[in-house]
Amino acid sequence: MDHLPIHPRLKLESFAFFKGIGSDSLQEILGKLRTLSFDPGEFVCREGEPGESLFLIENGLVEVWIEKGGERHLVRRLRQGDVVGEMALLSGEHRSADVVAAVPSTILELDATTFATIVAEHPAVLHNIALLFIQREHASTPVRLRRNRGEAVALIVGRSCVSAVPAVIEAAEQSGIGLPIVVDLGGIVSPGDNRQRRDGVAAVLGQLDDFLHDTERVLVVADESQQELESLLRHMDRVVLMMNRSEAQRWNRSSSSGLAAEIFLIAENRSEIESSSFAHEVVHMSTPALPRRDLLWLGRHLSRTKLGLALGAGGAKGFAHVGAFETLEREGYVFDYVSGSSIGSIFGSCIAMGMSSRVLSDAARWLLSLDVCGSYFRLTTRDAEEPGHIAFYEALSELAAGRSFTDLPLPLALMTADLNARLPFVFRAGLLEEALHAALSIPGLAPPFERENQRLVDGVTIAPVPTQAVKDMGADITVSVNLMSRDELDAWPEDGPITEVQKKRSKTLDPMIETLIMLQLDTSTRNAAEADVVITPEFAPSSWRDIHLADRFEAAGRRAAEGQLSVLKSLANPLSYGIENR
């Protein structure tokens, strides 16, 4: 929590709490308020503390939590213009709930002495408090108790993209399990079994509670010109804005709901985002042409079915990633976010570049061939004077081809470990080449990748399956591929020759790497288990550097993915993910 100076242009007239007080008096009150800044997760006040002040939310979003029956329950969300803590101040009792900032929030604190003075001079304040309390308890509270109820989502559409909304709604309906109820406020979407047309916000709010009892999700669609949107938004769990830059900026100026909205921004290029100031987070950018893949993404975002793929470490066994990806691709699933650790960084990068499973297999067989990485694995050497990792790093640079993360069609996260900070470090920006060099710097085989004050090594040392990384990027449903397991097949189902070169084992290197893998088995299992769908290929006895077993590793990935399809299909419908729509 930080203490900030009062903004000189802050207008207390915007708070219902101060309704009926003249501007001169408000200016005087302004000088007596304390401005506080809270980061997400910080407590504004705690249950059981003395109620020695009340809080006025200038901007942001706070949540009110109570403990009941040994569990914490979200009671309500409060936004710009709301007041909290007034009842404890009036009653002289201790606070009855925790109040926590959900997003970066600025809050005005009014102490008890100042409050008493204001009430003595302006009795209307007590009347305002009573009205706020009645409105809150009558309208907000029932909607906020969500544990056994659906989610209310508002899609507010700018005039520039109204025509694209039907495709978005169709994608939202098809991608989720169970059709949402769509409430249309502006005649934007065509009627349907689960589509309701309502004239006016009051008509929506009158039935919202009933809708939320009957379905997992309610989508309320309205254009930006709809009257009384502020009343609607106070009852929404999420607000998504589908607008171009000028529309989003106009919304920022006109909206006083304080709800942390998400922006699906239509812009010519990223410079329009970088050169603009938005009060809300830009979660996706599309061009004015509104490609179908972007509309499908927005549909999945509304239905919380965006897919994330986390690819784990395991050396040559990484070819199993190809087989798993091939199976998921064949079923019609595409991914919105990708992460990789160690060998998974290579396969994840290729997928983020937009490679199909066939191209991915060819690229991996070139990159992980004996000619390219044999010297890195110390199976062969091109030159006794040349470090083993050099040829491999050259191939990684060729694969990256000068791309930055922003050049990739899909958001990508690559795991590394920072030896200086002794913490994980996730690449999500910068040059892909540098990230790959760091992510494949296997301790003992290559020196750490150094930049500024960092020494970065292979992510297997700290996060062998980077499930959390795709969650942090925005994935709603996560699929992890874990290449490490204590379970082994007695023999391979496939036949294939074993070369003399591969039979030769290092007396030092193999035990060292195998020990590292053994130490990561439990961590890998825990990382993978954080995902909604866990794909764990089964391998016959084999080594991290058995490149010659690529076909068998791919087949193992296919079998494991096929075994988890039913789980994935219970979470997300593949129809709106079809390859033809990419």
C-alpha positions, 0 to 999 in steps of 0.5 A: 500500500502506498500513500499518494497525494490527492489528485488536484482534478478529482471530483467528489461529485462523482461519488453518490456518497457526497450527493447533495453537498455543494462544490465549495464544501466538497473542495474542503472535504477533499483536502481532508481525505487520504489517498491510498494505492493498493496492488492486487491482493493487498488488504484494504482492511481486515475482518476484526480490525477496528472500524475507524474509517471508511473507504471510497473507491476512486478507481479499480476493483475491490472484493469483499470476503467473509469466512463461513463454515471454515471456507472463504466466500466472495460476498461482492465486488465494489468499483469506482464510486462505491463505499466500503467500511461505513457500517463498522464506522457507524456502529462502532463495531469491528470490521465484519469482512476482509476487503481486498484489491482485485486490480490496482486500485486507488482508494480515498480514506475518510477517518472517523473524526472527519466523517463526524464533522461532515455528517454534522454539517451535511446530514444528507450523507446519512441518507446517501449511505442508507440508499447505497446500503439498500441498493447494494444488498438488494441488487449486488449481493445475490449476484456475487454469491457465485459458488453454485451459480453461473457467470454473467459476462457482458460483451460491449460492442463498438459500432465498427464491428457490430456485423462480426458479433454473430460469428463471435457468439456462434463460436462461444456457443460451440466451443463450450460444453453446454450452450450459454444463454445469450441475452441480446440488448440491441438486436445484434444476433439472430434468435435461437433456442438459447438466445433471448431478446430483451429491450432495456437493462431493467428487463435483463436485470429482472431475469438475470438471477433466474438465468444464472441458476439455470446455466453455467454462463450468461452472455449479455450483448449490447452496443456501446450506445445502449442506455443505462449500461452502467447499471448493467455492468455493476451486475456483471462478473466480466466485461469484454469490450470489442472496439477500435482504438477511438471507441475504446478511448471514448469508453474510457472517458465515459464509463464510470463503472470502475469494472476491470474490463478486457479489450478485444482491440481492432487496430492496424498494428501494435503501435496503436496500442503502444501509442495509446493509453487504455484504462483496461487490459488489451487481451487480444488485437485484431485487424479491421478485416476481423479474420475469422481466427480472431473472432473464434478466439474471442468466442473461446475467450467469452466461453472460457475455453482458450487452450494452453499447451505445456510441453515438458523436458525429456531430451530425445523423448521430446519427439513424443510431443509431435505424436501428441500434437498430431492427435490433438490437431487431427481431432480439431483442436488448436491452441491459443498459448504454448509453453516449453521447457528444455526440449519442449522449448523447441517443439513449443517454438515450432508450434508457436510459429504455426507449424503443422504436426507434419512440418513439426516432425520434419523440423525436429528430425533435422534439428535433433539429427546426429549431424546437428546435435550429436556433438552436443550430446557428445556422441560425435564431434565435428572438431575436437577444438569446438565445444559440443553445443556450438553446432546445435546453437547454430541450428537453433539460430537458423530455426529462429530465423531472426524472429522475436516473440512478437513475430509469432502467431501464438503467444509463447513462453519458454522456461529457464532458470536464473542461477544468479537470482536462483529463481525461474525466468520465463521468456515471453519477449525479446529474440527467440534465438536468445530464449532458445539458447538459454532454454537448451543450456543443459548444465554440464553440457553447455555454459549458462546463457549470460545477459545483463545480470542473468546466467540462464540455464535449461528450465528442466532444473526448476520447471520440467513441465511449464503448466503455470506459464500457459495459465499465466498467459491466459489459458482457460483449459490447459494440456500438459505433456509430461515425458518423465515417469517412473512407469515403463513398458517392458518392450516397445510395440514397434520394431527398429534397429539400434545403431552402434553409435547409439549403443555406446554410452558415456560412463560419466555423462549418462549417469549425470543426466539420468540423475538430474532427470530422476531428481525432477520426476516428482517435480515434473509430475506435480507441474503436469498435474496442474493442467486440466488434461495430462498426457504422459507417454509410456516409454520402453527402457530408453535414454534422453539421447536416443534420437534414433527412437524418434518414430517410437517416441512419436507413437508413444505420444499419439497413444497417450494423447488418444487416451486423454481425448475423452477428458479434453472433450468433456471440457471443450468442444473442438468444433470451433477449433477446426483446422479449416478455421485457422 
